Amino acid sequence: MHEKRVNDLRANAKKMRAWMRIPLILAVLFVLCLAAVAQENTADSWYQEGLKLMGNDNYRDALIAFDKAIEIDPENASIWMGKGDVLVRMGDYNESLKIYENALEMAEKTTKDNPHDARGWLVKGELFIRIFKNDEAINAYSRATELNPKYAEAWYLKGAALNLKAGELPEQESVKTYEEAFTALNKAIELDPGYGKAWNDKGYTLLSLARFNGKNFNRYNESLEAFDRAIELISAEDSRQFSALAWEGKALAFVGMSNMLNDMDRKDEARERYEAAIKACDRVIELDPDFTGQEARLLKAGILSELGRHNESLVAYDEAISSVPADLVLLTATFMADKSSVLIKMGEYEEALTTINAALKIDPTNPIAWKNKGEALNYTGRYEEAVSAYDKAVELSPELGLLKASSWQGKGDALKASGRQVEAAAAFARAKELGYKA
C-alpha cells in the first residue's frame, strides 16, 4: 500500500504542487505583514519563513527552516506538512509520504484531544488530500465548517476537494459533486468576496459543469467572469502560479466555446475564440513557465493543430516536451503521443511512428500512443500490426471516455481493410456502444 501511494504521489506531483499552493500563498502574504515577528526564534516564525522560502522555490533553505521549527515544536502537524511539501517539490516522494502519514497521526491526536478545534480539522483535511483520500478530506473540511460556519478557508478547501473528487467520477455522477463544490466555493466567496483563489476554483467548477449544458454558453461565460475576477484579485508577485492557473482556465473556456461554435458551423466565431485561447496560453507560459506553463504549451499546440497551423503546432509540442522536469518523465511520453497526432494529420506517418515508438519506450502503458500507432499503421497499410496496436490501446484505455471507443473504431477499420468483415462489424458495434460518433 505504501508503494502504491508513493507511485500515486509521483504520478500526481503536478496536481499536488498546485494543491499545495492553496495554503502556501496565504501564508506567504501573512509573512510579508509580519517581518518583525519573522526575526523571532519561534516555531511559527521558522514555519512562516519556510513557507516564504518554498514560495520562492528556495527548497533547501526552506527545508532548513522547517527543521528549525520542528526542533522547537516537534508535535505540530502543520510544520511537518510543510516539510513534506518541500520534499515533494524536491522529488523525494517516499520520504514525503512518510512525513505526511506521521503528520496525519499528529492531526488525528489533535482532533481527538480537542474535537471542537476547527483549525485542527482543516489541517487534517489538508493531510488527507496529500495522501489521496478525498472523501476523508471532504469530511474533515465539513467538520471544520460545522464548527465554524464563517471559516472561509475551510469552505474553499472543501470546494477544491470536491472538485478533485468529481474529476475522478464518471461524467454523469460527477455533476452532483461539481454542484456541491460550486455551493461550497460560493459560500467561501460570500464570506470573503476578495478570495481570489476561491474565484479561481469557481471558474474551474463552472468550466466542468459547462460540458453538460449542450450548446448553452452561459456556464462558459460565467467561468470567464470568475477567472477574470480571480486574475484581478490574485495580482501579487507571490501569486504568479495562481494567476497562471486562472489564465489557463480562460484558455480552456475559450476552447470549449470554440468547439461548440464549430459544431454549430459558426467557424469564424470559433476561430476568434481559438485565437483568444492562444493568447491566454501565452500569458500562462509568461507567468509560470515551469509549472502550469507546461500544460499551456500542450494546449496551445493542440489549438494550433486545430487551426491547421501544423508546423507551429509541432514547434509548440517540442517546447512542451523540452520543458518537462526530469522527475515527471511520463509526461514526456504523453506529449510525444499528442505530437504524433499532428504528424498523422500531416501525412507524416513514418515520422509519427518514430515519435510514438520513442514515447512507448518511455511509457509502454500509454494508451494514446498505442491508439495513434494503430492509426499510423492503418494509413500505411500494415493492418495486422494496426490491429495489435489497437488491442493494446483498448486494454490500457480507461473504461470511461472516448479513447477506448475510438480505439475500437480504429480496430474495426483495420479489420475491415484486411477483409475480416465479421470481426470488423463487432468492433464497430463495440465502439458505438461506448459512445463513438463518426
C-alpha positions in Angstrom: 0.0 0.0 0.0 2.8 2.4 0.9 4.5 1.7 -2.5 1.2 2.4 -4.3 0.8 5.7 -2.5 4.4 6.7 -3.4 3.7 6.0 -7.0 0.5 8.0 -6.8 2.4 10.9 -5.3 5.0 10.7 -8.1 2.4 10.4 -10.9 0.3 13.3 -9.4 3.2 15.5 -8.5 1.9 18.4 -10.7 -1.6 18.2 -9.2 -0.1 18.0 -5.7 2.1 21.1 -6.3 -0.9 23.0 -7.5 -2.9 21.9 -4.4 0.0 22.9 -2.1 -0.1 26.5 -3.4 -3.5 26.9 -1.7 -2.4 27.3 1.9 1.1 28.4 0.8 0.3 31.7 -0.8 -2.0 32.8 2.1 0.9 32.1 4.4 3.4 33.9 2.3 1.3 37.0 2.3 0.9 36.7 6.0 4.7 36.5 6.4 5.2 39.8 4.5 3.0 41.5 7.0 5.0 40.2 9.9 8.5 41.0 9.0 9.4 41.8 12.6 8.0 38.6 14.0 9.9 36.6 11.5 13.1 37.6 13.3 11.9 35.8 16.4 13.3 32.3 17.2 9.9 30.7 17.5 8.4 27.6 15.8 5.9 29.8 14.0 8.5 32.3 12.7 10.6 29.5 11.3 7.5 27.8 9.8 6.4 31.1 8.1 10.0 31.5 6.9 9.9 28.0 5.4 6.7 28.8 3.6 8.1 32.0 2.2 11.3 30.3 1.0 9.2 27.5 -0.6 7.1 30.1 -2.3 10.3 31.5 -3.8 11.4 27.9 -4.9 14.3 28.0 -2.4 13.7 24.4 -1.3 16.9 23.6 0.5 16.7 26.7 2.7 13.0 26.0 3.2 13.8 22.5 4.5 16.3 24.0 7.0 13.7 26.5 8.2 11.1 23.7 8.7 13.6 21.6 10.5 14.3 24.5 12.9 10.6 24.9 13.5 10.3 21.1 14.2 13.1 21.3 16.7 11.1 23.8 18.7 7.6 22.3 18.2 8.0 18.6 17.2 4.3 17.8 17.6 3.0 20.4 15.1 1.3 18.7 12.2 1.3 21.8 10.0 5.1 22.2 10.3 5.6 18.6 9.3 3.2 19.0 6.4 5.3 22.0 5.2 8.4 19.8 5.3 6.6 17.1 3.3 5.5 19.7 0.7 9.2 20.8 0.2 10.3 17.2 -0.2 7.6 16.6 -2.9 9.0 19.6 -4.8 12.5 18.1 -4.4 11.3 14.8 -5.8 11.7 12.8 -2.6 8.2 11.2 -2.8 9.0 8.2 -0.5 10.2 10.4 2.4 7.4 13.0 1.9 4.7 10.3 2.1 6.2 9.0 5.4 6.1 12.6 6.8 2.5 13.1 5.7 1.4 9.9 7.3 3.3 10.9 10.5 1.8 14.3 10.5 -1.7 12.8 10.0 -1.2 10.8 13.2 -0.5 14.1 15.0 -3.5 15.8 13.4 -5.7 12.8 14.5 -4.5 13.2 18.0 -5.2 16.9 17.9 -8.8 16.4 16.8 -9.3 13.6 19.3 -8.0 15.7 22.2 -9.8 18.8 21.0 -12.7 17.8 18.7 -14.1 21.4 18.6 -10.9 22.8 17.1 -11.9 23.9 13.5 -8.3 24.6 12.5 -7.3 21.1 13.6 -9.9 19.6 11.3 -8.8 21.8 8.4 -5.1 20.6 8.8 -6.4 17.0 9.0 -8.2 17.6 5.7 -5.1 19.0 4.0 -3.1 15.9 5.0 -5.8 13.6 3.7 -5.6 15.4 0.4 -1.9 14.8 0.2 -2.3 11.1 0.6 -5.2 11.0 -2.0 -8.0 10.3 0.5 -10.5 12.8 -0.9 -13.6 11.5 0.9 -11.8 11.7 4.3 -10.6 15.2 3.4 -14.1 16.4 2.5 -15.4 15.0 5.8 -12.7 16.8 7.7 -13.4 20.1 5.9 -17.1 19.7 6.5 -16.5 19.2 10.2 -14.4 22.4 10.2 -17.3 24.4 8.6 -19.8 22.9 11.1 -17.6 24.1 14.0 -17.0 27.5 12.4 -19.6 28.3 9.7 -17.7 31.5 8.9 -14.4 29.8 8.1 -13.9 30.9 4.5 -10.7 28.9 4.0 -12.4 25.7 5.1 -15.3 26.3 2.7 -12.8 27.0 -0.1 -10.7 23.9 0.6 -13.9 21.8 0.8 -14.9 23.1 -2.6 -11.5 22.3 -4.0 -11.5 18.8 -2.6 -15.0 18.2 -4.1 -13.6 19.3 -7.5 -10.8 16.7 -7.2 -13.3 14.0 -6.3 -15.7 15.0 -9.1 -12.8 14.7 -11.6 -12.4 11.0 -10.8 -16.1 10.1 -11.2 -18.0 9.1 -14.3 -19.3 12.2 -16.1 -23.0 11.9 -15.1 -22.1 11.0 -11.5 -19.7 13.9 -11.3 -22.3 16.6 -11.9 -23.8 16.5 -8.4 -20.3 16.7 -6.9 -19.4 19.6 -9.0 -22.6 21.3 -7.9 -21.7 20.7 -4.3 -18.2 22.2 -5.0 -19.9 25.2 -6.6 -22.0 25.7 -3.4 -19.0 25.5 -1.1 -17.0 27.9 -3.2 -19.8 30.4 -3.3 -20.0 30.2 0.5 -16.3 31.0 0.7 -16.8 34.0 -1.7 -19.8 35.1 0.3 -17.7 35.2 3.5 -14.7 36.8 1.7 -15.6 38.4 -1.6 -11.9 39.2 -2.2 -10.9 35.5 -2.0 -9.1 35.2 -5.4 -8.3 31.5 -5.2 -12.0 30.7 -4.4 -13.0 32.7 -7.6 -10.4 30.7 -9.5 -11.7 27.3 -8.4 -15.3 28.5 -9.0 -14.2 29.2 -12.6 -12.9 25.7 -13.0 -16.1 24.3 -11.5 -18.2 26.2 -13.9 -15.9 25.0 -16.7 -16.6 21.4 -15.7 -20.3 22.0 -15.5 -20.3 23.7 -18.9 -19.6 20.3 -20.5 -23.1 19.1 -19.6 -25.0 22.1 -20.9 -25.2 21.3 -24.6 -24.9 24.4 -26.7 -25.7 26.8 -23.8 -22.8 29.3 -23.4 -23.9 30.6 -20.1 -21.6 28.4 -18.0 -18.6 29.2 -20.1 -19.4 32.9 -19.9 -19.8 32.6 -16.1 -16.5 30.8 -15.9 -14.7 33.6 -17.8 -16.2 36.1 -15.4 -14.9 34.1 -12.4 -11.4 33.7 -13.9 -11.3 37.5 -14.7 -12.3 38.2 -11.1 -9.6 35.8 -9.9 -6.9 37.5 -12.0 -8.0 40.9 -10.7 -7.6 39.7 -7.1 -4.6 37.5 -7.5 -2.1 40.1 -8.6 0.7 39.9 -6.1 4.1 38.7 -7.3 4.0 35.8 -4.9 0.8 34.5 -6.5 2.0 34.2 -10.1 1.2 30.4 -10.1 -2.4 31.0 -9.2 -2.7 33.8 -11.8 -1.3 31.3 -14.3 -4.0 28.8 -13.3 -6.7 31.4 -13.9 -5.3 32.3 -17.3 -5.2 28.6 -18.2 -8.9 28.4 -17.1 -9.7 31.2 -19.5 -7.9 29.3 -22.3 -9.9 26.2 -21.6 -13.1 28.1 -21.6 -12.4 29.7 -25.0 -11.5 26.2 -26.4 -14.8 24.8 -25.1 -16.7 27.7 -26.7 -14.8 27.2 -29.9 -15.8 23.5 -30.0 -19.5 24.4 -29.5 -19.3 27.1 -32.3 -17.6 24.6 -34.7 -20.4 22.1 -34.0 -22.9 24.9 -34.9 -20.9 25.6 -38.1 -20.0 29.1 -36.9 -16.4 28.8 -38.0 -15.3 32.4 -37.8 -16.5 32.9 -34.3 -14.9 29.6 -33.3 -11.6 30.8 -34.8 -11.8 34.0 -32.8 -12.2 32.0 -29.6 -9.2 29.8 -30.5 -7.1 32.8 -31.1 -8.1 34.2 -27.7 -7.2 30.8 -26.1 -3.7 31.0 -27.7 -3.2 34.5 -26.2 -4.3 33.2 -22.8 -1.8 30.2 -23.1 1.0 32.7 -23.9 0.1 34.6 -20.7 0.2 31.4 -18.7 3.7 30.5 -20.1 4.9 34.0 -19.3 3.7 33.8 -15.7 4.7 30.3 -14.8 6.9 28.7 -17.5 8.0 25.7 -15.4 4.7 24.6 -13.9 1.3 25.4 -15.4 3.1 26.7 -18.4 3.9 23.0 -19.4 0.1 22.3 -19.7 -0.4 25.6 -21.5 2.2 24.7 -24.1 0.4 21.4 -24.7 -3.0 23.2 -25.0 -1.5 25.8 -27.4 0.0 23.1 -29.6 -3.4 21.3 -29.8 -5.2 24.6 -30.7 -2.7 25.4 -33.4 -3.2 22.0 -34.9 -7.0 22.5 -34.8 -6.5 25.8 -36.7 -4.4 23.9 -39.4 -1.2 25.6 -38.3 0.6 22.3 -38.0 4.2 23.4 -38.2 3.6 25.9 -35.4 1.9 23.1 -33.5 5.0 20.9 -33.8 7.2 23.7 -32.5 4.9 24.1 -29.5 4.9 20.4 -28.8 8.7 20.3 -28.9 8.8 23.2 -26.5 6.4 21.3 -24.2 8.5 18.2 -24.4 11.7 20.0 -23.6 10.0 21.7 -20.6 9.2 18.5 -18.7 11.1 18.1 -15.4 13.2 15.0 -15.0 11.0 13.7 -12.2 7.9 13.8 -14.4 9.3 11.9 -17.4 6.0 10.1 -18.1 4.6 13.4 -19.2 7.2 13.4 -22.0 5.6 10.2 -23.4 2.1 11.9 -23.3 3.4 15.0 -25.0 5.1 12.8 -27.7 1.9 10.8 -28.2 0.0 14.1 -28.8 2.6 15.3 -31.1 2.2 12.2 -33.2 -1.4 13.1 -33.8 -0.3 16.2 -35.7 2.2 14.3 -37.7 -0.5 11.8 -38.7 -2.8 14.8 -39.8 0.1 16.0 -41.9 0.5 12.6 -43.5 4.0 12.1 -42.0 3.2 8.6 -40.9 6.8 7.2 -40.6 7.9 10.2 -38.5 4.7 9.7 -36.4 5.7 6.1 -35.8 9.2 7.1 -34.8 7.8 9.6 -32.3 5.3 7.1 -31.0 7.9 4.4 -30.5 10.0 6.8 -28.6 7.0 7.6 -26.4 6.3 3.9 -25.8 10.0 3.3 -24.9 9.4 5.8 -22.0 6.0 4.6 -21.1 4.8 1.3 -22.6 1.4 1.7 -20.9 0.4 4.9 -22.7 -2.9 4.2 -24.4 -2.9 7.3 -26.5 0.5 6.3 -28.0 -0.9 2.8 -28.8 -4.1 4.2 -30.4 -2.1 6.6 -32.5 0.3 3.8 -33.5 -2.7 1.8 -34.7 -3.8 4.8 -36.8 -0.4 5.4 -38.4 -0.1 1.7 -39.2 -3.6 1.7 -40.7 -2.6 4.6 -43.0 0.5 2.7 -44.2 -1.5 -0.5 -44.9 0.0 -2.5 -42.1 -3.3 -3.7 -40.9 -2.3 -6.7 -38.8 0.1 -4.6 -36.8 -2.5 -1.9 -36.5 -5.0 -4.4 -35.0 -2.4 -5.4 -32.4 -1.7 -1.8 -31.6 -5.4 -1.1 -31.2 -5.8 -4.1 -29.0 -3.1 -2.7 -26.7 -4.9 0.7 -26.7 -8.2 -1.0 -25.8 -6.5 -2.9 -23.0 -4.9 0.2 -21.5 -7.6 2.8 -22.0 -9.9 3.9 -19.1 -13.2 2.2 -19.2 -15.0 5.5 -19.5 -14.3 8.1 -22.1 -13.9 8.2 -25.9 -10.3 6.9 -26.1 -11.4 3.3 -25.7 -14.3 3.9 -28.1 -12.1 5.4 -30.8 -9.6 2.5 -30.3 -12.4 0.0 -31.1 -13.4 2.1 -34.1 -9.8 2.1 -35.4 -9.5 -1.6 -34.9 -12.7 -2.1 -36.9 -11.2 0.0 -39.7 -8.1 -2.2 -39.7 -10.1 -5.4 -39.6 -12.3 -4.3 -42.4 -9.4 -3.3 -44.6 -7.8 -6.7 -44.1 -11.0 -8.5 -45.1 -12.2 -9.6 -41.7 -15.7 -8.3 -42.0 -17.4 -10.1 -39.2 -14.8 -9.1 -36.6 -14.9 -5.6 -38.0 -18.7 -5.3 -37.5 -18.3 -6.5 -33.9 -15.6 -3.9 -33.3 -17.7 -1.1 -34.8 -20.6 -2.2 -32.7 -18.5 -2.0 -29.5 -17.2 1.4 -30.5 -20.8 2.7 -30.9 -21.8 1.1 -27.6 -19.0 3.1 -25.9 -20.2 6.3 -27.4 -18.2 6.7 -30.6 -19.7 9.1 -33.2 -18.4 9.4 -36.7 
